[in-house]
Each structure stands twice: as C-alpha cells, then as structure tokens.
C-alpha cells in the first residue's frame, strides 16, 4: 500500500448511531471512515412531568432517540429548540410541528431562548444527557426563565477501541482522528494509553470540534487542528484543508 493510499483512513470517535452520516460525508471527500466509538448512549429511566410547556430544549439527538411514542405524542405540539441542523431534522421526522431554526451551539441557543421566550409563558422542558457541558439552565434563570431538566440518557465509556480501529492505528494507515467533545477526548486518550497505542498516533492529526476539545489532547502532546465553527461541516472542512 502506498503512502498516498495509506493515509486516507479517518478514525471517527462519535457514537455508533451517528457513524453512518459521517462515513458518507468522509467518502464524498475521498476518505474511508474507520468506526471507533468511545462511548455509547444508554437510556435512563425517566418520566415527563404532567404539565404543559412553553418550549422544549434539545441539545443532542440522543435525547430525542430516548423518547417513546407516547412521550413524543405529548410533546410534538410544543415549540422545540435544538442545537444543530441534524438534531432539528430528526425532530421534524419524529413529528414535532414547531421546530425553531437550529442553533449553532449552546451559546447561540441561549441567545435565541432569551430573545424568543418569556417567563410568564411557563416552564421550559430541557431533555438532556447526564454528562453535559455548559450551564444552560443557570444562564436562562438569570433572565427569569424556569427550566425543568429531565435526564434521558447517559454516555457510557467503552473499555476498548474497535478491532478495526486498532488495526488501522497499528498499520499506520490513519490520516486523522475526529474528536467531538472534551469527554470523548479524555476517554480516547485513556484508551490509547491503556492499549499501548499512544506512540503510534503521535504524528496523526487530531481534528477537534472546539478549542476546549483540543486542549484535552494537547495535554498529552497530540497534534491538534480545530474546526473554525463547532459543527461537523466545519470539522470535515478542516480535514480537507489539512490534506490538500
């Protein structure tokens, strides 16, 4: 295998449920995706309070995936605010009828909520994972908005990288590693060290969704590249730019 071919594989560390779209996007750019999830979304037992809501907040598609048909039926007439175009698209496919323009990130979402919602209109339902970054509820409370947080899932770390990922690392066939969150970065570093693979990726570029993600990897000395915006389109653009 020539060097030009051997460096066209990209390790994708996002959960298995989100692998297919990323793999297709990488293929369009001339790369082969290698699935390497470091976490899995595991449903938590939860119920929805019996009340009406001014709006519903979703910052991850996993929260939508955990809703059963009855819960969707109860919520689908609510106005829903999402982070990311893919999350908003899933909400529409599930039958939510009032989906606001998707926010780019949580900071953007907070700005939209502050501008468009009013304290006197009632509580906001926030469906979220157990591990989450930022303090969305606290930021909204400053403006008098009351948030009811319901944790619907937990991201559980894996104990090993996939066999295919390990083979790609050992064969030195990687042209990059996609990393989406600070927790993903920390878990990835731990798995690489535990499996004796750290030295083999010392010269592989880590493409990071944000500066905070990159900071975790920099602590271990890995080479990082940060997307211009915190979304996958910008992350893949970063990969393309590096390999041109």
N, C-alpha and C positions, 0 to 999 in steps of 0.2 A: 504494500500500500504506500502510495507516495505521500509526502508531507501535505500537499495541497488537499488530498482527499482525507487524510487522517485527522485534519483539524476542522472538519465540517460537522462534528457532533457537538451538540449543546445539551448540557445537563439541566433538566427542569425540575426544580425542587418543590414546586407547588403541589397541593393535594391531588390525589388521583382523579377526583371528579372534575378537575379543571385542566387536566393534561391535554385532552384531545384538541381543544381550540388552540392552545399554544403550539402544539406539534404541527398543526396545519399552517399556522402563521409562519413558523420557522421553515417549513418545507417551501413555502412561497418565496422565502429569501435564499433558498439553496442550502439549508441546513437540515440535519437529521436530529430530531429530539430524542433524548435519552431520559426516560422517566426515572426520577429519583426523589419521590415524595419523602419528606422527613416528618410529616405529621398527617394524621387522619382526623376528620371531623366525626365526633361521636355524640349522638343525641343525648341530651339531658332530660330528665323527667320535668315537665313544666305544664302549667295551665295558664290560660289567659283570664285575667280578672273580668268579671261580668259587668262591663260598663261600656260606654261609648267613648270614642277617642277623637281628639281634634285632628290627629295625624299619626302615621306610623313611620318610624325611622328604621332603615335597614342599611347597615354598613358592610355587610358581607352576604354573598349569595347563600352561604351555608344556613343563615337564619331562615331564609325562605324555604330551603330544602327540608327543614325540620318541621314545617307546618303540615298538619294533616288536612284532609279535605274539609272537615267541619270548621277548623280554625280559619282556613282560607275563606270559606263562605262568610264567616263572621266579620272578617276584616276587609274583604275585597272592595267594599264601597268607600273605605276610608281613603283619604289622600295619603299617598306614600312618597316618602323622600328617600332616595338611595344615593349611595356613593358608587360611582362607576356606571358606564353605559351597559355593561353586561348584566349587572345586578338589576338595573331598571328594565332591561329587556326580559329577564326572567320573570319579574313581577307582572309584566304585561301578559306574558304567556300563561301565567297562573290565573289570570282573570282579574287582576287589580285594574280598576277602571279609571282611577285618577292618579297617574304617575307623574310627579313633577320632573322637570328637566334634571338629569342626574348631576350630582356634584362631582368635582374632580377629586376631592379628598375630604377629610373630616373638617378641616378648617373652612373649606368652601361650603360644606354642608351647614355648618354652624351659622355662617353669614346668611345663607338662604332662609334658614329657620327663623332667625332673628327678624328678618325683613318681612316674612310672609305669615307668621303665626302670631297669635295674640293670647296673653294669659287668660283673659276672660272667656275664651272659647273652649277651655277644658284641657285635660291632660294629654300628653303625648306618649304613645307606646313605643318603646325602644327595644327591639328584638336583637340580641347580641350574643356573642360568644363569651365564655368565661374569661378567657385571656384576651384583652383588648388594649390598644394604645390610646392615649389621649384621655380627656376628661370631659366628654361631651355633655353629660348631664349637668355637671358643675358649671360649665360655660353657659348653658342655657338658663340655669337658675338665676344667674346674675341679671337676666332680663325678665325675670318673673315667670318664666315658662316651667311648668312642672312636668317632669319626666318619670314615667313608670318603667323601670328596667326589668326585662324578663330575659334571663339567660337560657338559651335554647340548645346550645351545644358547647362542646369542649374540644379543643385541638390537642390530641394526644400524640406525643413524640414517638417515633419509631425507634427500634433498637438497632437497626442496621439499614444501610443503603441497599437498594436493589442489586441483585447479582449483575444485571446488565450495566448498571452504573459503575459498579466495582470493576468490571471488565474494561469498560471504557477508560477509567482512570488508570488502571494498570497498563493498558495498551498505549497510553498517552495519545489518545485519539480526540481529546476534547479541545474545542475552540472556545469554550466558555461555559460558565455556570450562571444560571439565572436565580437570583435570590430576591424574595418578595417582602420579607418582614424581618424585624430585629430578632424575633423569636426563632424564625426559620434559620437565620444566620447563626445564632448561638447553638441551636441543635445541630446544624450542619458541621460546624467546627468540632463539636463534641464527637460526632460520628466519624469524621475524618481522622481525628486523633486516636479514637478508640480502635479503629480498624487499620491503623498504620498507613493511612493514605495521604497524610498531610504533605509530606515532602513531594509526592507525585503530582500535586496540583499547585506547587509553589509558583509556577510560571504560567498558570492558567488564569485568564482574566475572569473576575467575578463581576457580573453585571447586576447592579443593585438598584432597587426601586427608589431609594432615597438616600440622603446623606447619613441618616441615623442607622440604616442597614449597613452601609459601607463602613461606618465607624466600628461596628462589632467585628467585622472581618479584618480591618486594619490592625486591630489589637493583636491578631495572630500573624500579621505580616503578609497577608494575601494581597495580591494586586487587585484593585477595585476600579470600576468605572460606574458613574452614577447617571441615571437617566435624567434628562432635562426636566421632565414632569413625572409625578408619581402615578404613572399608568403604564399598562403593558405595551401600548403602541410606542411610547417613548423609550421603554426598555428595549424593545426589539430594534428600534432605530439606533440605539446605542450599540447593539451587537453589529448591525450592518455597517455603521460608521467605522467601528474598530477593524472590521475585516476587509474594508475597501482599500 
